[in-house]
Amino acid sequence: MSDSSWVEKLKAWPSDVSHVPLPATQQWWRPFHEAAQEQHLQKTYKDLREYFRQ
């Protein structure tokens, strides 16, 4: 298996996943999950800025 083939698969993977419809039980949950991820990213960014400011 060459390196390029798994790199291509890796690039294709996220878009493939986004096209998979969520089960009905997860439809309502998704916005909360995405918001939580965003908040986590913002917190991580703030923490890193604080860390490097020292």
CHARMM-style PDB file with segment names, atoms N, HN, CA, C and O in Angstrom:
ATOM      1  N   MET     1       0.849  -1.197   0.000  1.00  0.00      PROA
ATOM      2  CA  MET     1       0.000   0.000   0.000  1.00  0.00      PROA
ATOM      3  C   MET     1       0.886   1.249   0.000  1.00  0.00      PROA
ATOM      4  O   MET     1       1.722   1.429   0.885  1.00  0.00      PROA
ATOM      5  N   SER     2       0.694   2.088  -0.981  1.00  0.00      PROA
ATOM      6  HN  SER     2       0.014   1.942  -1.700  1.00  0.00      PROA
ATOM      7  CA  SER     2       1.526   3.285  -1.062  1.00  0.00      PROA
ATOM      8  C   SER     2       0.992   4.364  -0.130  1.00  0.00      PROA
ATOM      9  O   SER     2      -0.175   4.343   0.262  1.00  0.00      PROA
ATOM     10  N   ASP     3       1.860   5.305   0.216  1.00  0.00      PROA
ATOM     11  HN  ASP     3       2.808   5.322  -0.102  1.00  0.00      PROA
ATOM     12  CA  ASP     3       1.459   6.382   1.115  1.00  0.00      PROA
ATOM     13  C   ASP     3       0.325   7.215   0.527  1.00  0.00      PROA
ATOM     14  O   ASP     3      -0.607   7.596   1.235  1.00  0.00      PROA
ATOM     15  N   SER     4       0.410   7.493  -0.762  1.00  0.00      PROA
ATOM     16  HN  SER     4       1.167   7.184  -1.337  1.00  0.00      PROA
ATOM     17  CA  SER     4      -0.566   8.404  -1.362  1.00  0.00      PROA
ATOM     18  C   SER     4      -1.989   7.860  -1.279  1.00  0.00      PROA
ATOM     19  O   SER     4      -2.935   8.635  -1.136  1.00  0.00      PROA
ATOM     20  N   SER     5      -2.156   6.542  -1.366  1.00  0.00      PROA
ATOM     21  HN  SER     5      -1.388   5.912  -1.482  1.00  0.00      PROA
ATOM     22  CA  SER     5      -3.520   6.004  -1.363  1.00  0.00      PROA
ATOM     23  C   SER     5      -4.213   6.228  -0.018  1.00  0.00      PROA
ATOM     24  O   SER     5      -5.394   6.573   0.016  1.00  0.00      PROA
ATOM     25  N   TRP     6      -3.495   6.036   1.085  1.00  0.00      PROA
ATOM     26  HN  TRP     6      -2.535   5.756   1.057  1.00  0.00      PROA
ATOM     27  CA  TRP     6      -4.174   6.260   2.369  1.00  0.00      PROA
ATOM     28  C   TRP     6      -4.355   7.740   2.650  1.00  0.00      PROA
ATOM     29  O   TRP     6      -5.289   8.130   3.350  1.00  0.00      PROA
ATOM     30  N   VAL     7      -3.465   8.571   2.106  1.00  0.00      PROA
ATOM     31  HN  VAL     7      -2.707   8.254   1.537  1.00  0.00      PROA
ATOM     32  CA  VAL     7      -3.644  10.021   2.265  1.00  0.00      PROA
ATOM     33  C   VAL     7      -4.910  10.465   1.535  1.00  0.00      PROA
ATOM     34  O   VAL     7      -5.680  11.279   2.046  1.00  0.00      PROA
ATOM     35  N   GLU     8      -5.117   9.920   0.336  1.00  0.00      PROA
ATOM     36  HN  GLU     8      -4.493   9.259  -0.079  1.00  0.00      PROA
ATOM     37  CA  GLU     8      -6.333  10.255  -0.422  1.00  0.00      PROA
ATOM     38  C   GLU     8      -7.577   9.798   0.334  1.00  0.00      PROA
ATOM     39  O   GLU     8      -8.577  10.514   0.386  1.00  0.00      PROA
ATOM     40  N   LYS     9      -7.512   8.611   0.916  1.00  0.00      PROA
ATOM     41  HN  LYS     9      -6.700   8.029   0.874  1.00  0.00      PROA
ATOM     42  CA  LYS     9      -8.656   8.107   1.683  1.00  0.00      PROA
ATOM     43  C   LYS     9      -8.926   9.013   2.880  1.00  0.00      PROA
ATOM     44  O   LYS     9     -10.077   9.300   3.211  1.00  0.00      PROA
ATOM     45  N   LEU    10      -7.859   9.455   3.517  1.00  0.00      PROA
ATOM     46  HN  LEU    10      -6.924   9.223   3.248  1.00  0.00      PROA
ATOM     47  CA  LEU    10      -7.995  10.328   4.672  1.00  0.00      PROA
ATOM     48  C   LEU    10      -8.665  11.641   4.272  1.00  0.00      PROA
ATOM     49  O   LEU    10      -9.526  12.151   4.987  1.00  0.00      PROA
ATOM     50  N   LYS    11      -8.259  12.182   3.117  1.00  0.00      PROA
ATOM     51  HN  LYS    11      -7.560  11.767   2.536  1.00  0.00      PROA
ATOM     52  CA  LYS    11      -8.859  13.426   2.633  1.00  0.00      PROA
ATOM     53  C   LYS    11     -10.333  13.231   2.308  1.00  0.00      PROA
ATOM     54  O   LYS    11     -11.153  14.116   2.551  1.00  0.00      PROA
ATOM     55  N   ALA    12     -10.664  12.074   1.759  1.00  0.00      PROA
ATOM     56  HN  ALA    12      -9.998  11.355   1.561  1.00  0.00      PROA
ATOM     57  CA  ALA    12     -12.044  11.828   1.341  1.00  0.00      PROA
ATOM     58  C   ALA    12     -12.948  11.520   2.530  1.00  0.00      PROA
ATOM     59  O   ALA    12     -14.158  11.739   2.463  1.00  0.00      PROA
ATOM     60  N   TRP    13     -12.374  11.018   3.610  1.00  0.00      PROA
ATOM     61  HN  TRP    13     -11.392  10.840   3.665  1.00  0.00      PROA
ATOM     62  CA  TRP    13     -13.165  10.508   4.722  1.00  0.00      PROA
ATOM     63  C   TRP    13     -14.155  11.506   5.337  1.00  0.00      PROA
ATOM     64  O   TRP    13     -15.334  11.176   5.462  1.00  0.00      PROA
ATOM     65  N   PRO    14     -13.720  12.718   5.727  1.00  0.00      PROA
ATOM     66  CA  PRO    14     -14.658  13.611   6.406  1.00  0.00      PROA
ATOM     67  C   PRO    14     -15.887  13.938   5.555  1.00  0.00      PROA
ATOM     68  O   PRO    14     -17.003  13.965   6.074  1.00  0.00      PROA
ATOM     69  N   SER    15     -15.698  14.185   4.257  1.00  0.00      PROA
ATOM     70  HN  SER    15     -14.792  14.163   3.835  1.00  0.00      PROA
ATOM     71  CA  SER    15     -16.845  14.528   3.425  1.00  0.00      PROA
ATOM     72  C   SER    15     -17.778  13.333   3.278  1.00  0.00      PROA
ATOM     73  O   SER    15     -18.996  13.503   3.220  1.00  0.00      PROA
ATOM     74  N   ASP    16     -17.220  12.128   3.219  1.00  0.00      PROA
ATOM     75  HN  ASP    16     -16.231  11.990   3.266  1.00  0.00      PROA
ATOM     76  CA  ASP    16     -18.063  10.931   3.152  1.00  0.00      PROA
ATOM     77  C   ASP    16     -18.962  10.854   4.383  1.00  0.00      PROA
ATOM     78  O   ASP    16     -20.158  10.582   4.282  1.00  0.00      PROA
ATOM     79  N   VAL    17     -18.367  11.097   5.531  1.00  0.00      PROA
ATOM     80  HN  VAL    17     -17.396  11.318   5.613  1.00  0.00      PROA
ATOM     81  CA  VAL    17     -19.104  10.976   6.790  1.00  0.00      PROA
ATOM     82  C   VAL    17     -20.222  12.010   6.864  1.00  0.00      PROA
ATOM     83  O   VAL    17     -21.307  11.715   7.364  1.00  0.00      PROA
ATOM     84  N   SER    18     -19.966  13.218   6.372  1.00  0.00      PROA
ATOM     85  HN  SER    18     -19.084  13.458   5.966  1.00  0.00      PROA
ATOM     86  CA  SER    18     -20.976  14.269   6.481  1.00  0.00      PROA
ATOM     87  C   SER    18     -22.205  13.976   5.627  1.00  0.00      PROA
ATOM     88  O   SER    18     -23.275  14.537   5.865  1.00  0.00      PROA
ATOM     89  N   HSD    19     -22.058  13.098   4.629  1.00  0.00      PROA
ATOM     90  HN  HSD    19     -21.189  12.642   4.436  1.00  0.00      PROA
ATOM     91  CA  HSD    19     -23.202  12.760   3.783  1.00  0.00      PROA
ATOM     92  C   HSD    19     -24.044  11.637   4.372  1.00  0.00      PROA
ATOM     93  O   HSD    19     -25.142  11.363   3.886  1.00  0.00      PROA
ATOM     94  N   VAL    20     -23.542  10.989   5.409  1.00  0.00      PROA
ATOM     95  HN  VAL    20     -22.651  11.211   5.804  1.00  0.00      PROA
ATOM     96  CA  VAL    20     -24.302   9.896   6.027  1.00  0.00      PROA
ATOM     97  C   VAL    20     -25.399  10.507   6.895  1.00  0.00      PROA
ATOM     98  O   VAL    20     -25.100  11.259   7.823  1.00  0.00      PROA
ATOM     99  N   PRO    21     -26.667  10.194   6.608  1.00  0.00      PROA
ATOM    100  CA  PRO    21     -27.734  10.770   7.433  1.00  0.00      PROA
ATOM    101  C   PRO    21     -27.687  10.210   8.850  1.00  0.00      PROA
ATOM    102  O   PRO    21     -27.437   9.021   9.051  1.00  0.00      PROA
ATOM    103  N   LEU    22     -27.926  11.062   9.808  1.00  0.00      PROA
ATOM    104  HN  LEU    22     -28.129  12.027   9.645  1.00  0.00      PROA
ATOM    105  CA  LEU    22     -27.933  10.615  11.201  1.00  0.00      PROA
ATOM    106  C   LEU    22     -29.247   9.906  11.500  1.00  0.00      PROA
ATOM    107  O   LEU    22     -30.286  10.255  10.940  1.00  0.00      PROA
ATOM    108  N   PRO    23     -29.202   8.913  12.379  1.00  0.00      PROA
ATOM    109  CA  PRO    23     -30.458   8.304  12.827  1.00  0.00      PROA
ATOM    110  C   PRO    23     -31.340   9.359  13.500  1.00  0.00      PROA
ATOM    111  O   PRO    23     -30.836  10.356  14.017  1.00  0.00      PROA
ATOM    112  N   ALA    24     -32.627   9.141  13.491  1.00  0.00      PROA
ATOM    113  HN  ALA    24     -33.036   8.331  13.071  1.00  0.00      PROA
ATOM    114  CA  ALA    24     -33.568  10.126  14.040  1.00  0.00      PROA
ATOM    115  C   ALA    24     -33.215  10.509  15.473  1.00  0.00      PROA
ATOM    116  O   ALA    24     -33.403  11.657  15.877  1.00  0.00      PROA
ATOM    117  N   THR    25     -32.708   9.555  16.233  1.00  0.00      PROA
ATOM    118  HN  THR    25     -32.556   8.623  15.905  1.00  0.00      PROA
ATOM    119  CA  THR    25     -32.390   9.836  17.634  1.00  0.00      PROA
ATOM    120  C   THR    25     -31.247  10.829  17.770  1.00  0.00      PROA
ATOM    121  O   THR    25     -31.113  11.481  18.806  1.00  0.00      PROA
ATOM    122  N   GLN    26     -30.422  10.952  16.737  1.00  0.00      PROA
ATOM    123  HN  GLN    26     -30.531  10.422  15.896  1.00  0.00      PROA
ATOM    124  CA  GLN    26     -29.275  11.853  16.826  1.00  0.00      PROA
ATOM    125  C   GLN    26     -29.510  13.189  16.138  1.00  0.00      PROA
ATOM    126  O   GLN    26     -28.702  14.107  16.284  1.00  0.00      PROA
ATOM    127  N   GLN    27     -30.606  13.316  15.386  1.00  0.00      PROA
ATOM    128  HN  GLN    27     -31.262  12.571  15.267  1.00  0.00      PROA
ATOM    129  CA  GLN    27     -30.861  14.557  14.655  1.00  0.00      PROA
ATOM    130  C   GLN    27     -30.929  15.758  15.601  1.00  0.00      PROA
ATOM    131  O   GLN    27     -30.348  16.807  15.322  1.00  0.00      PROA
ATOM    132  N   TRP    28     -31.639  15.599  16.715  1.00  0.00      PROA
ATOM    133  HN  TRP    28     -32.111  14.747  16.941  1.00  0.00      PROA
ATOM    134  CA  TRP    28     -31.800  16.712  17.644  1.00  0.00      PROA
ATOM    135  C   TRP    28     -30.509  17.010  18.392  1.00  0.00      PROA
ATOM    136  O   TRP    28     -30.287  18.132  18.849  1.00  0.00      PROA
ATOM    137  N   TRP    29     -29.659  15.992  18.512  1.00  0.00      PROA
ATOM    138  HN  TRP    29     -29.839  15.081  18.141  1.00  0.00      PROA
ATOM    139  CA  TRP    29     -28.467  16.088  19.351  1.00  0.00      PROA
ATOM    140  C   TRP    29     -27.314  16.783  18.640  1.00  0.00      PROA
ATOM    141  O   TRP    29     -26.438  17.369  19.276  1.00  0.00      PROA
ATOM    142  N   ARG    30     -27.326  16.710  17.321  1.00  0.00      PROA
ATOM    143  HN  ARG    30     -28.038  16.233  16.804  1.00  0.00      PROA
ATOM    144  CA  ARG    30     -26.186  17.195  16.546  1.00  0.00      PROA
ATOM    145  C   ARG    30     -25.833  18.668  16.803  1.00  0.00      PROA
ATOM    146  O   ARG    30     -24.660  18.974  17.018  1.00  0.00      PROA
ATOM    147  N   PRO    31     -26.811  19.591  16.788  1.00  0.00      PROA
ATOM    148  CA  PRO    31     -26.447  21.000  17.037  1.00  0.00      PROA
ATOM    149  C   PRO    31     -25.774  21.206  18.387  1.00  0.00      PROA
ATOM    150  O   PRO    31     -24.860  22.021  18.514  1.00  0.00      PROA
ATOM    151  N   PHE    32     -26.228  20.467  19.392  1.00  0.00      PROA
ATOM    152  HN  PHE    32     -26.971  19.806  19.289  1.00  0.00      PROA
ATOM    153  CA  PHE    32     -25.607  20.584  20.716  1.00  0.00      PROA
ATOM    154  C   PHE    32     -24.165  20.104  20.667  1.00  0.00      PROA
ATOM    155  O   PHE    32     -23.270  20.714  21.251  1.00  0.00      PROA
ATOM    156  N   HSD    33     -23.962  19.015  19.971  1.00  0.00      PROA
ATOM    157  HN  HSD    33     -24.689  18.519  19.496  1.00  0.00      PROA
ATOM    158  CA  HSD    33     -22.627  18.437  19.854  1.00  0.00      PROA
ATOM    159  C   HSD    33     -21.693  19.401  19.130  1.00  0.00      PROA
ATOM    160  O   HSD    33     -20.557  19.611  19.554  1.00  0.00      PROA
ATOM    161  N   GLU    34     -22.179  19.985  18.034  1.00  0.00      PROA
ATOM    162  HN  GLU    34     -23.102  19.814  17.690  1.00  0.00      PROA
ATOM    163  CA  GLU    34     -21.349  20.913  17.265  1.00  0.00      PROA
ATOM    164  C   GLU    34     -21.038  22.163  18.077  1.00  0.00      PROA
ATOM    165  O   GLU    34     -19.921  22.678  18.022  1.00  0.00      PROA
ATOM    166  N   ALA    35     -22.017  22.653  18.829  1.00  0.00      PROA
ATOM    167  HN  ALA    35     -22.924  22.234  18.874  1.00  0.00      PROA
ATOM    168  CA  ALA    35     -21.798  23.827  19.665  1.00  0.00      PROA
ATOM    169  C   ALA    35     -20.773  23.523  20.753  1.00  0.00      PROA
ATOM    170  O   ALA    35     -19.916  24.352  21.061  1.00  0.00      PROA
ATOM    171  N   ALA    36     -20.869  22.333  21.329  1.00  0.00      PROA
ATOM    172  HN  ALA    36     -21.564  21.659  21.078  1.00  0.00      PROA
ATOM    173  CA  ALA    36     -19.924  21.939  22.373  1.00  0.00      PROA
ATOM    174  C   ALA    36     -18.511  21.856  21.811  1.00  0.00      PROA
ATOM    175  O   ALA    36     -17.549  22.263  22.462  1.00  0.00      PROA
ATOM    176  N   GLN    37     -18.393  21.325  20.600  1.00  0.00      PROA
ATOM    177  HN  GLN    37     -19.174  20.994  20.071  1.00  0.00      PROA
ATOM    178  CA  GLN    37     -17.072  21.232  19.970  1.00  0.00      PROA
ATOM    179  C   GLN    37     -16.493  22.625  19.766  1.00  0.00      PROA
ATOM    180  O   GLN    37     -15.315  22.864  20.031  1.00  0.00      PROA
ATOM    181  N   GLU    38     -17.332  23.540  19.293  1.00  0.00      PROA
ATOM    182  HN  GLU    38     -18.289  23.346  19.078  1.00  0.00      PROA
ATOM    183  CA  GLU    38     -16.882  24.904  19.027  1.00  0.00      PROA
ATOM    184  C   GLU    38     -16.430  25.581  20.316  1.00  0.00      PROA
ATOM    185  O   GLU    38     -15.394  26.244  20.346  1.00  0.00      PROA
ATOM    186  N   GLN    39     -17.212  25.410  21.380  1.00  0.00      PROA
ATOM    187  HN  GLN    39     -18.054  24.871  21.356  1.00  0.00      PROA
ATOM    188  CA  GLN    39     -16.846  26.001  22.669  1.00  0.00      PROA
ATOM    189  C   GLN    39     -15.525  25.428  23.158  1.00  0.00      PROA
ATOM    190  O   GLN    39     -14.687  26.151  23.696  1.00  0.00      PROA
ATOM    191  N   HSD    40     -15.345  24.139  22.971  1.00  0.00      PROA
ATOM    192  HN  HSD    40     -16.026  23.552  22.534  1.00  0.00      PROA
ATOM    193  CA  HSD    40     -14.110  23.490  23.392  1.00  0.00      PROA
ATOM    194  C   HSD    40     -12.924  24.071  22.624  1.00  0.00      PROA
ATOM    195  O   HSD    40     -11.870  24.328  23.204  1.00  0.00      PROA
ATOM    196  N   LEU    41     -13.099  24.277  21.320  1.00  0.00      PROA
ATOM    197  HN  LEU    41     -13.956  24.069  20.849  1.00  0.00      PROA
ATOM    198  CA  LEU    41     -12.021  24.843  20.508  1.00  0.00      PROA
ATOM    199  C   LEU    41     -11.676  26.250  20.981  1.00  0.00      PROA
ATOM    200  O   LEU    41     -10.503  26.608  21.089  1.00  0.00      PROA
ATOM    201  N   GLN    42     -12.711  27.048  21.265  1.00  0.00      PROA
ATOM    202  HN  GLN    42     -13.664  26.757  21.178  1.00  0.00      PROA
ATOM    203  CA  GLN    42     -12.469  28.412  21.721  1.00  0.00      PROA
ATOM    204  C   GLN    42     -11.748  28.420  23.057  1.00  0.00      PROA
ATOM    205  O   GLN    42     -10.850  29.232  23.277  1.00  0.00      PROA
ATOM    206  N   LYS    43     -12.138  27.519  23.949  1.00  0.00      PROA
ATOM    207  HN  LYS    43     -12.868  26.859  23.771  1.00  0.00      PROA
ATOM    208  CA  LYS    43     -11.488  27.436  25.256  1.00  0.00      PROA
ATOM    209  C   LYS    43     -10.035  27.011  25.101  1.00  0.00      PROA
ATOM    210  O   LYS    43      -9.146  27.568  25.746  1.00  0.00      PROA
ATOM    211  N   THR    44      -9.798  26.027  24.246  1.00  0.00      PROA
ATOM    212  HN  THR    44     -10.520  25.575  23.723  1.00  0.00      PROA
ATOM    213  CA  THR    44      -8.432  25.561  24.011  1.00  0.00      PROA
ATOM    214  C   THR    44      -7.577  26.696  23.472  1.00  0.00      PROA
ATOM    215  O   THR    44      -6.434  26.875  23.890  1.00  0.00      PROA
ATOM    216  N   TYR    45      -8.133  27.457  22.547  1.00  0.00      PROA
ATOM    217  HN  TYR    45      -9.062  27.311  22.207  1.00  0.00      PROA
ATOM    218  CA  TYR    45      -7.418  28.588  21.951  1.00  0.00      PROA
ATOM    219  C   TYR    45      -7.080  29.626  23.020  1.00  0.00      PROA
ATOM    220  O   TYR    45      -5.962  30.138  23.071  1.00  0.00      PROA
ATOM    221  N   LYS    46      -8.063  29.930  23.875  1.00  0.00      PROA
ATOM    222  HN  LYS    46      -8.971  29.514  23.833  1.00  0.00      PROA
ATOM    223  CA  LYS    46      -7.824  30.895  24.948  1.00  0.00      PROA
ATOM    224  C   LYS    46      -6.762  30.386  25.911  1.00  0.00      PROA
ATOM    225  O   LYS    46      -5.877  31.136  26.324  1.00  0.00      PROA
ATOM    226  N   ASP    47      -6.853  29.106  26.268  1.00  0.00      PROA
ATOM    227  HN  ASP    47      -7.572  28.497  25.933  1.00  0.00      PROA
ATOM    228  CA  ASP    47      -5.872  28.516  27.177  1.00  0.00      PROA
ATOM    229  C   ASP    47      -4.467  28.589  26.591  1.00  0.00      PROA
ATOM    230  O   ASP    47      -3.508  28.894  27.299  1.00  0.00      PROA
ATOM    231  N   LEU    48      -4.351  28.311  25.312  1.00  0.00      PROA
ATOM    232  HN  LEU    48      -5.130  28.062  24.736  1.00  0.00      PROA
ATOM    233  CA  LEU    48      -3.039  28.363  24.661  1.00  0.00      PROA
ATOM    234  C   LEU    48      -2.490  29.781  24.670  1.00  0.00      PROA
ATOM    235  O   LEU    48      -1.301  29.988  24.912  1.00  0.00      PROA
ATOM    236  N   ARG    49      -3.356  30.763  24.404  1.00  0.00      PROA
ATOM    237  HN  ARG    49      -4.322  30.595  24.207  1.00  0.00      PROA
ATOM    238  CA  ARG    49      -2.898  32.154  24.412  1.00  0.00      PROA
ATOM    239  C   ARG    49      -2.401  32.544  25.797  1.00  0.00      PROA
ATOM    240  O   ARG    49      -1.370  33.202  25.934  1.00  0.00      PROA
ATOM    241  N   GLU    50      -3.140  32.136  26.820  1.00  0.00      PROA
ATOM    242  HN  GLU    50      -3.979  31.602  26.709  1.00  0.00      PROA
ATOM    243  CA  GLU    50      -2.721  32.417  28.196  1.00  0.00      PROA
ATOM    244  C   GLU    50      -1.375  31.764  28.492  1.00  0.00      PROA
ATOM    245  O   GLU    50      -0.497  32.368  29.109  1.00  0.00      PROA
ATOM    246  N   TYR    51      -1.230  30.537  28.045  1.00  0.00      PROA
ATOM    247  HN  TYR    51      -1.943  30.046  27.544  1.00  0.00      PROA
ATOM    248  CA  TYR    51      -0.009  29.776  28.296  1.00  0.00      PROA
ATOM    249  C   TYR    51       1.200  30.461  27.671  1.00  0.00      PROA
ATOM    250  O   TYR    51       2.249  30.581  28.304  1.00  0.00      PROA
ATOM    251  N   PHE    52       1.049  30.909  26.430  1.00  0.00      PROA
ATOM    252  HN  PHE    52       0.197  30.812  25.916  1.00  0.00      PROA
ATOM    253  CA  PHE    52       2.197  31.512  25.743  1.00  0.00      PROA
ATOM    254  C   PHE    52       2.467  32.937  26.203  1.00  0.00      PROA
ATOM    255  O   PHE    52       3.547  33.473  25.952  1.00  0.00      PROA
ATOM    256  N   ARG    53       1.509  33.553  26.867  1.00  0.00      PROA
ATOM    257  HN  ARG    53       0.632  33.118  27.071  1.00  0.00      PROA
ATOM    258  CA  ARG    53       1.693  34.915  27.345  1.00  0.00      PROA
ATOM    259  C   ARG    53       2.618  34.955  28.561  1.00  0.00      PROA
ATOM    260  O   ARG    53       3.225  35.986  28.851  1.00  0.00      PROA
ATOM    261  N   GLN    54       2.722  33.832  29.267  1.00  0.00      PROA
ATOM    262  HN  GLN    54       2.229  32.995  29.031  1.00  0.00      PROA
ATOM    263  CA  GLN    54       3.529  33.798  30.496  1.00  0.00      PROA
ATOM    264  C   GLN    54       5.008  33.971  30.200  1.00  0.00      PROA
ATOM    265  OT1 GLN    54       5.826  33.967  31.120  1.00  0.00      PROA
TER     266      GLN     54
END
